[in-house]
Amino acid sequence: MARALTVEEQQRYPWASRIIDYVPVGTLRKVGLWAAVLALVCFLAGTVALALVAVDIRDGVSYNSGTLGRITLAVSGVLAVAGFVLGLVGLIPALMRSATGPLLWSLAAMVPGLAAAATVLLLGS
């Protein structure tokens, strides 16, 4: 949200030609980004825990066979979907207002959900 300087601002800041006003990010975008970050942390922590309890790590880590793997997928999946939905809800007003800061927060909240969806589609299940 750039605008031209007022006369007082031009005197105070002679080197500047315009000023950028602060645009608040919003609570929904912050919650969406925190949900996305927590989804990644939960998934990584669950993966490390599964790797630690695996009998032979060379056989791979199975998410679908044990309770810990299913809990990891469920919790991180719910958080990733929540982050995606909240990011999508915040994306539309950010695009309409051409607000770069809120747009980046919304896109960052959507990334883990998109990455999980792309992984599932590429791997086939």
TORRO-663464 format. One line per field, with one value per atom (N, C-alpha, C): atom name; residue number from 1; x, y, z. Coordinates in Angstrom, 3 decimals, padded with zeros to 6 digits. Layout:
N
name = [CA | ...]
resi = [NUM | ...]
u = [X | ...]
v = [Y | ...]
w = [Z | ...]
END
This chain:
125
name = [N | CA | C | N | CA | C | N | CA | C | N | CA | C | N | CA | C | N | CA | C | N | CA | C | N | CA | C | N | CA | C | N | CA | C | N | CA | C | N | CA | C | N | CA | C | N | CA | C | N | CA | C | N | CA | C | N | CA | C | N | CA | C | N | CA | C | N | CA | C | N | CA | C | N | CA | C | N | CA | C | N | CA | C | N | CA | C | N | CA | C | N | CA | C | N | CA | C | N | CA | C | N | CA | C | N | CA | C | N | CA | C | N | CA | C | N | CA | C | N | CA | C | N | CA | C | N | CA | C | N | CA | C | N | CA | C | N | CA | C | N | CA | C | N | CA | C | N | CA | C | N | CA | C | N | CA | C | N | CA | C | N | CA | C | N | CA | C | N | CA | C | N | CA | C | N | CA | C | N | CA | C | N | CA | C | N | CA | C | N | CA | C | N | CA | C | N | CA | C | N | CA | C | N | CA | C | N | CA | C | N | CA | C | N | CA | C | N | CA | C | N | CA | C | N | CA | C | N | CA | C | N | CA | C | N | CA | C | N | CA | C | N | CA | C | N | CA | C | N | CA | C | N | CA | C | N | CA | C | N | CA | C | N | CA | C | N | CA | C | N | CA | C | N | CA | C | N | CA | C | N | CA | C | N | CA | C | N | CA | C | N | CA | C | N | CA | C | N | CA | C | N | CA | C | N | CA | C | N | CA | C | N | CA | C | N | CA | C | N | CA | C | N | CA | C | N | CA | C | N | CA | C | N | CA | C | N | CA | C | N | CA | C | N | CA | C | N | CA | C | N | CA | C | N | CA | C | N | CA | C | N | CA | C | N | CA | C | N | CA | C | N | CA | C | N | CA | C | N | CA | C | N | CA | C | N | CA | C | N | CA | C | N | CA | C | N | CA | C | N | CA | C | N | CA | C | N | CA | C | N | CA | C | N | CA | C | N | CA | C | N | CA | C | N | CA | C | N | CA | C | N | CA | C | N | CA | C]
resi = [1 | 1 | 1 | 2 | 2 | 2 | 3 | 3 | 3 | 4 | 4 | 4 | 5 | 5 | 5 | 6 | 6 | 6 | 7 | 7 | 7 | 8 | 8 | 8 | 9 | 9 | 9 | 10 | 10 | 10 | 11 | 11 | 11 | 12 | 12 | 12 | 13 | 13 | 13 | 14 | 14 | 14 | 15 | 15 | 15 | 16 | 16 | 16 | 17 | 17 | 17 | 18 | 18 | 18 | 19 | 19 | 19 | 20 | 20 | 20 | 21 | 21 | 21 | 22 | 22 | 22 | 23 | 23 | 23 | 24 | 24 | 24 | 25 | 25 | 25 | 26 | 26 | 26 | 27 | 27 | 27 | 28 | 28 | 28 | 29 | 29 | 29 | 30 | 30 | 30 | 31 | 31 | 31 | 32 | 32 | 32 | 33 | 33 | 33 | 34 | 34 | 34 | 35 | 35 | 35 | 36 | 36 | 36 | 37 | 37 | 37 | 38 | 38 | 38 | 39 | 39 | 39 | 40 | 40 | 40 | 41 | 41 | 41 | 42 | 42 | 42 | 43 | 43 | 43 | 44 | 44 | 44 | 45 | 45 | 45 | 46 | 46 | 46 | 47 | 47 | 47 | 48 | 48 | 48 | 49 | 49 | 49 | 50 | 50 | 50 | 51 | 51 | 51 | 52 | 52 | 52 | 53 | 53 | 53 | 54 | 54 | 54 | 55 | 55 | 55 | 56 | 56 | 56 | 57 | 57 | 57 | 58 | 58 | 58 | 59 | 59 | 59 | 60 | 60 | 60 | 61 | 61 | 61 | 62 | 62 | 62 | 63 | 63 | 63 | 64 | 64 | 64 | 65 | 65 | 65 | 66 | 66 | 66 | 67 | 67 | 67 | 68 | 68 | 68 | 69 | 69 | 69 | 70 | 70 | 70 | 71 | 71 | 71 | 72 | 72 | 72 | 73 | 73 | 73 | 74 | 74 | 74 | 75 | 75 | 75 | 76 | 76 | 76 | 77 | 77 | 77 | 78 | 78 | 78 | 79 | 79 | 79 | 80 | 80 | 80 | 81 | 81 | 81 | 82 | 82 | 82 | 83 | 83 | 83 | 84 | 84 | 84 | 85 | 85 | 85 | 86 | 86 | 86 | 87 | 87 | 87 | 88 | 88 | 88 | 89 | 89 | 89 | 90 | 90 | 90 | 91 | 91 | 91 | 92 | 92 | 92 | 93 | 93 | 93 | 94 | 94 | 94 | 95 | 95 | 95 | 96 | 96 | 96 | 97 | 97 | 97 | 98 | 98 | 98 | 99 | 99 | 99 | 100 | 100 | 100 | 101 | 101 | 101 | 102 | 102 | 102 | 103 | 103 | 103 | 104 | 104 | 104 | 105 | 105 | 105 | 106 | 106 | 106 | 107 | 107 | 107 | 108 | 108 | 108 | 109 | 109 | 109 | 110 | 110 | 110 | 111 | 111 | 111 | 112 | 112 | 112 | 113 | 113 | 113 | 114 | 114 | 114 | 115 | 115 | 115 | 116 | 116 | 116 | 117 | 117 | 117 | 118 | 118 | 118 | 119 | 119 | 119 | 120 | 120 | 120 | 121 | 121 | 121 | 122 | 122 | 122 | 123 | 123 | 123 | 124 | 124 | 124 | 125 | 125 | 125]
u = [000.836 | 000.000 | 000.889 | 001.528 | 002.410 | 001.580 | 002.020 | 001.338 | 002.375 | 001.976 | 002.875 | 003.017 | 004.157 | 004.411 | 003.639 | 003.224 | 002.650 | 003.785 | 003.427 | 004.447 | 005.288 | 004.641 | 005.372 | 006.317 | 005.859 | 006.710 | 007.864 | 007.637 | 008.726 | 009.815 | 009.417 | 010.405 | 011.151 | 010.463 | 011.066 | 011.959 | 011.542 | 012.290 | 012.584 | 013.593 | 013.840 | 014.341 | 014.873 | 015.398 | 014.317 | 013.133 | 012.078 | 011.149 | 010.637 | 009.673 | 008.256 | 008.153 | 006.843 | 006.982 | 005.844 | 005.850 | 004.932 | 005.294 | 004.485 | 003.834 | 002.510 | 001.766 | 001.789 | 001.704 | 001.655 | 000.312 | 000.349 | -000.866 | -000.895 | -001.892 | -001.934 | -002.151 | -001.539 | -001.610 | -002.954 | -003.438 | -004.727 | -004.576 | -005.537 | -005.492 | -005.654 | -006.539 | -006.753 | -005.489 | -004.775 | -003.545 | -002.482 | -002.406 | -001.440 | -001.779 | -003.052 | -003.468 | -003.214 | -003.486 | -003.237 | -001.767 | -000.904 | 000.528 | 001.023 | 000.509 | 000.896 | 000.418 | -000.767 | -001.260 | -000.371 | 000.070 | 000.948 | 002.298 | 002.843 | 004.137 | 004.010 | 002.939 | 002.722 | 002.509 | 001.900 | 001.742 | 003.103 | 003.984 | 005.327 | 006.102 | 005.999 | 006.710 | 006.173 | 004.858 | 004.253 | 004.674 | 004.680 | 005.064 | 006.529 | 007.397 | 008.824 | 009.076 | 008.409 | 008.583 | 008.069 | 006.941 | 006.422 | 007.321 | 007.908 | 008.830 | 010.079 | 010.604 | 011.789 | 011.438 | 010.276 | 009.869 | 009.677 | 009.093 | 008.924 | 010.271 | 011.197 | 012.527 | 013.262 | 013.029 | 013.698 | 013.165 | 011.880 | 011.316 | 011.307 | 011.753 | 011.765 | 012.795 | 012.446 | 013.345 | 014.533 | 014.251 | 015.309 | 014.969 | 015.703 | 015.400 | 015.568 | 016.357 | 016.545 | 015.272 | 014.373 | 013.091 | 012.131 | 012.440 | 011.595 | 010.733 | 010.099 | 009.224 | 007.792 | 006.976 | 005.598 | 004.671 | 003.921 | 002.967 | 001.614 | 001.291 | -000.052 | -000.194 | 000.908 | 000.785 | 000.623 | 001.221 | 001.174 | 000.331 | 000.050 | -000.753 | -000.024 | 001.272 | 002.047 | 002.064 | 002.198 | 002.196 | 000.859 | -000.210 | -001.543 | -001.861 | -001.434 | -001.640 | -000.840 | 000.384 | 001.218 | 000.546 | 000.070 | -000.588 | -001.882 | -002.647 | -003.931 | -003.741 | -002.884 | -002.702 | -002.061 | -001.001 | -000.347 | -001.249 | -002.065 | -002.991 | -004.076 | -004.646 | -005.687 | -005.109 | -003.920 | -003.299 | -002.953 | -002.473 | -002.139 | -003.392 | -004.480 | -005.737 | -006.269 | -006.180 | -006.627 | -005.803 | -004.491 | -003.640 | -003.962 | -004.227 | -004.575 | -005.881 | -006.898 | -008.211 | -008.118 | -007.437 | -007.304 | -006.455 | -005.443 | -004.647 | -005.465 | -006.318 | -007.176 | -008.196 | -008.754 | -009.712 | -009.031 | -007.777 | -007.062 | -006.481 | -006.347 | -005.752 | -006.643 | -007.933 | -008.856 | -008.878 | -009.038 | -008.988 | -007.608 | -006.555 | -005.218 | -005.017 | -005.549 | -005.471 | -006.317 | -007.495 | -008.371 | -007.761 | -007.024 | -006.411 | -004.986 | -004.434 | -003.037 | -002.085 | -002.341 | -001.522 | -000.479 | 000.774 | 001.842 | 002.108 | 002.175 | 002.459 | 001.435 | 000.154 | -000.862 | -000.921 | -000.614 | -000.594 | 000.477 | 001.646 | 002.725 | 002.394 | 001.770 | 001.364 | 000.351 | -000.599 | -001.613 | -000.993 | -000.101 | 000.558 | 001.435 | 002.123 | 002.959 | 002.111 | 000.915 | 000.023 | -000.505 | -000.562 | -001.088 | -000.043 | 001.228 | 002.295 | 002.299 | 002.247 | 002.269 | 001.091 | -000.083 | -001.241 | -001.085 | -000.571 | -000.334 | 000.752 | 001.804 | 002.890 | 002.399 | 001.570 | 001.024 | 000.111 | -000.720 | -001.611 | -000.817 | 000.221 | 001.050 | 001.776 | 002.245 | 002.929 | 001.978 | 000.779 | -000.200 | -000.575 | -000.759 | -001.106 | 000.034 | 001.270 | 002.409 | 002.702 | 002.538 | 002.825 | 001.660 | 000.484 | -000.640 | -001.509 | -001.145 | -002.023 | -001.654]
v = [-001.170 | 000.000 | 001.244 | 001.511 | 002.675 | 003.909 | 005.029 | 006.291 | 007.401 | 008.527 | 009.684 | 010.300 | 010.938 | 011.569 | 012.875 | 013.178 | 014.489 | 015.502 | 016.777 | 017.825 | 017.663 | 017.349 | 017.157 | 015.961 | 014.882 | 013.708 | 013.972 | 014.789 | 015.140 | 015.938 | 016.798 | 017.563 | 016.666 | 015.728 | 014.828 | 013.789 | 013.318 | 012.293 | 012.803 | 013.670 | 014.263 | 013.249 | 012.115 | 011.114 | 010.192 | 010.206 | 009.277 | 009.913 | 009.106 | 009.596 | 009.095 | 008.025 | 007.485 | 006.749 | 006.402 | 005.702 | 004.488 | 003.453 | 002.236 | 002.114 | 002.098 | 001.976 | 000.536 | 000.375 | -000.941 | -001.590 | -002.829 | -003.595 | -004.741 | -004.798 | -005.886 | -007.232 | -008.249 | -009.577 | -010.236 | -010.174 | -010.772 | -012.054 | -012.286 | -013.432 | -014.757 | -014.805 | -016.056 | -016.503 | -015.562 | -015.922 | -016.418 | -015.792 | -016.232 | -017.634 | -017.882 | -019.213 | -020.241 | -019.887 | -020.795 | -021.135 | -020.140 | -020.398 | -021.242 | -020.974 | -021.801 | -023.236 | -023.430 | -024.788 | -025.503 | -024.784 | -025.380 | -025.748 | -024.878 | -025.157 | -026.334 | -026.369 | -027.492 | -028.803 | -028.741 | -029.951 | -030.495 | -029.610 | -030.049 | -030.604 | -029.924 | -030.378 | -031.735 | -031.900 | -033.168 | -034.287 | -034.016 | -035.039 | -035.427 | -034.440 | -034.746 | -035.484 | -035.065 | -035.749 | -037.181 | -037.388 | -038.739 | -039.605 | -039.016 | -039.764 | -040.176 | -039.263 | -039.587 | -040.676 | -040.561 | -041.580 | -042.937 | -042.948 | -044.207 | -044.798 | -043.949 | -044.433 | -045.012 | -044.427 | -044.925 | -046.278 | -046.525 | -047.802 | -048.854 | -048.498 | -049.467 | -050.551 | -051.756 | -052.890 | -052.787 | -052.530 | -052.390 | -051.180 | -050.109 | -048.858 | -049.002 | -049.984 | -050.175 | -050.661 | -051.277 | -051.710 | -050.539 | -049.399 | -048.220 | -048.021 | -046.883 | -046.537 | -046.618 | -047.450 | -047.644 | -046.751 | -045.907 | -045.040 | -045.715 | -046.672 | -047.255 | -048.498 | -049.086 | -050.356 | -050.190 | -049.182 | -049.048 | -047.881 | -047.881 | -046.818 | -045.485 | -045.498 | -044.256 | -043.608 | -044.403 | -043.868 | -043.285 | -043.960 | -043.449 | -042.170 | -042.110 | -040.885 | -039.747 | -040.023 | -039.000 | -038.462 | -039.361 | -038.927 | -038.175 | -038.630 | -037.990 | -036.579 | -036.452 | -035.132 | -034.148 | -034.579 | -033.657 | -033.360 | -034.332 | -034.097 | -033.094 | -033.234 | -032.293 | -030.883 | -030.763 | -029.442 | -028.853 | -029.674 | -029.184 | -028.733 | -029.486 | -029.093 | -027.804 | -027.680 | -026.448 | -025.257 | -025.429 | -024.351 | -023.989 | -024.998 | -024.743 | -023.964 | -024.394 | -023.729 | -022.299 | -022.098 | -020.736 | -019.862 | -020.456 | -019.706 | -019.326 | -020.232 | -019.957 | -018.870 | -018.931 | -017.902 | -016.534 | -016.491 | -015.227 | -014.775 | -015.694 | -015.371 | -014.454 | -014.693 | -013.947 | -012.455 | -012.052 | -010.617 | -010.009 | -010.784 | -010.260 | -009.986 | -010.853 | -010.615 | -009.418 | -009.267 | -008.154 | -006.816 | -006.778 | -005.532 | -005.337 | -006.316 | -006.283 | -006.069 | -006.744 | -006.629 | -007.740 | -007.373 | -008.359 | -009.151 | -008.492 | -009.171 | -010.240 | -009.881 | -010.903 | -011.995 | -011.640 | -012.634 | -013.690 | -013.254 | -014.196 | -015.079 | -014.513 | -015.306 | -016.365 | -015.994 | -016.945 | -018.055 | -017.690 | -018.703 | -019.631 | -019.085 | -019.922 | -020.896 | -020.491 | -021.397 | -022.507 | -022.266 | -023.249 | -024.264 | -023.958 | -024.803 | -026.234 | -026.466 | -027.866 | -028.694 | -028.110 | -028.832 | -029.168 | -028.214 | -028.468 | -029.514 | -029.446 | -030.426 | -031.825 | -031.932 | -033.245 | -033.775 | -032.918 | -033.355 | -033.784 | -033.026 | -033.388 | -034.709 | -034.915 | -036.176 | -037.354 | -037.213 | -038.296 | -038.570 | -037.522 | -037.732 | -038.365 | -037.972 | -038.519 | -039.969 | -040.295 | -041.642 | -042.606 | -042.072 | -042.917 | -043.398 | -043.151 | -043.561 | -042.853]
w = [000.000 | 000.000 | 000.000 | -001.112 | -001.225 | -001.560 | -001.038 | -001.324 | -001.372 | -001.911 | -001.970 | -000.582 | -000.363 | 000.937 | 001.076 | 002.298 | 002.577 | 002.676 | 002.754 | 002.829 | 004.096 | 005.209 | 006.468 | 006.370 | 005.761 | 005.606 | 004.648 | 003.619 | 002.697 | 003.397 | 004.327 | 005.088 | 006.074 | 006.670 | 007.629 | 006.942 | 005.784 | 005.043 | 003.633 | 003.477 | 002.150 | 001.114 | 001.535 | 000.597 | 000.038 | 000.647 | 000.248 | -000.782 | -001.672 | -002.655 | -002.375 | -001.628 | -001.252 | 000.070 | 000.653 | 001.929 | 001.807 | 002.512 | 002.510 | 003.877 | 003.870 | 005.121 | 005.611 | 006.904 | 007.535 | 007.235 | 006.792 | 006.545 | 007.552 | 008.445 | 009.421 | 008.744 | 009.304 | 008.711 | 008.974 | 010.167 | 010.492 | 011.286 | 012.153 | 013.047 | 012.298 | 011.317 | 010.584 | 009.860 | 009.274 | 008.575 | 009.551 | 010.710 | 011.718 | 012.215 | 012.486 | 012.941 | 011.846 | 010.594 | 009.481 | 009.336 | 009.486 | 009.381 | 010.552 | 011.743 | 012.898 | 012.720 | 012.171 | 011.927 | 010.918 | 009.884 | 008.875 | 009.468 | 010.293 | 010.932 | 011.892 | 012.667 | 013.583 | 012.831 | 011.653 | 010.840 | 010.427 | 010.009 | 009.627 | 010.820 | 011.959 | 013.162 | 013.614 | 013.601 | 014.001 | 013.059 | 011.771 | 010.809 | 010.979 | 011.148 | 011.331 | 012.645 | 013.723 | 015.006 | 014.933 | 014.276 | 014.117 | 013.261 | 012.217 | 011.367 | 012.133 | 012.940 | 013.745 | 014.765 | 015.402 | 016.372 | 015.700 | 014.519 | 013.794 | 013.383 | 013.008 | 012.630 | 013.836 | 015.010 | 016.211 | 016.654 | 016.444 | 016.882 | 015.781 | 014.593 | 013.483 | 013.753 | 013.401 | 013.600 | 012.651 | 011.382 | 010.390 | 009.529 | 009.699 | 009.008 | 007.501 | 007.068 | 005.629 | 004.953 | 005.711 | 005.153 | 004.954 | 005.536 | 005.413 | 006.648 | 006.706 | 007.822 | 007.313 | 007.948 | 007.518 | 008.345 | 007.652 | 008.330 | 008.509 | 007.669 | 007.679 | 008.546 | 008.969 | 009.687 | 011.195 | 011.796 | 013.241 | 013.714 | 014.996 | 015.586 | 015.557 | 015.858 | 015.868 | 014.489 | 013.457 | 012.093 | 011.707 | 012.091 | 011.769 | 012.533 | 013.793 | 014.572 | 013.956 | 013.549 | 012.918 | 011.662 | 010.804 | 009.578 | 009.856 | 010.840 | 011.126 | 011.679 | 012.674 | 013.303 | 012.329 | 011.660 | 010.724 | 009.530 | 009.119 | 008.016 | 008.366 | 009.557 | 009.987 | 010.103 | 010.666 | 010.792 | 009.424 | 008.503 | 007.156 | 006.410 | 006.552 | 005.902 | 006.523 | 007.844 | 008.503 | 008.033 | 007.952 | 007.454 | 006.019 | 005.186 | 003.795 | 003.684 | 004.419 | 004.344 | 004.856 | 005.987 | 006.515 | 005.591 | 004.971 | 003.999 | 002.780 | 002.331 | 001.181 | 001.510 | 002.717 | 003.141 | 003.212 | 003.663 | 003.739 | 002.416 | 001.470 | 000.174 | -000.659 | -000.626 | -001.483 | -001.145 | 000.126 | 000.423 | 000.157 | 000.362 | 000.102 | -001.382 | -002.227 | -003.669 | -004.087 | -003.477 | -003.843 | -003.442 | -002.335 | -001.861 | -002.360 | -003.051 | -003.511 | -002.339 | -001.240 | -000.041 | -000.059 | -000.230 | -000.389 | 000.879 | 002.030 | 003.289 | 003.627 | 003.690 | 003.957 | 002.888 | 001.644 | 000.578 | 000.835 | 001.253 | 001.548 | 002.747 | 003.767 | 004.930 | 004.516 | 003.668 | 003.217 | 002.375 | 001.479 | 000.648 | 001.485 | 002.474 | 003.344 | 004.153 | 004.539 | 005.276 | 004.380 | 003.073 | 002.141 | 001.678 | 001.804 | 001.244 | 001.794 | 003.122 | 003.583 | 003.082 | 003.025 | 002.508 | 001.032 | 000.260 | -001.153 | -001.353 | -000.543 | -000.659 | -000.308 | 000.709 | 001.090 | -000.015 | -000.581 | -001.660 | -002.885 | -003.219 | -004.362 | -004.124 | -002.902 | -002.578 | -002.700 | -002.185 | -002.255 | -003.713 | -004.512 | -005.899 | -006.692 | -006.395 | -007.125 | -006.730 | -005.455 | -005.005 | -005.239 | -005.464 | -005.824 | -004.686 | -003.433 | -002.333 | -001.065]
END
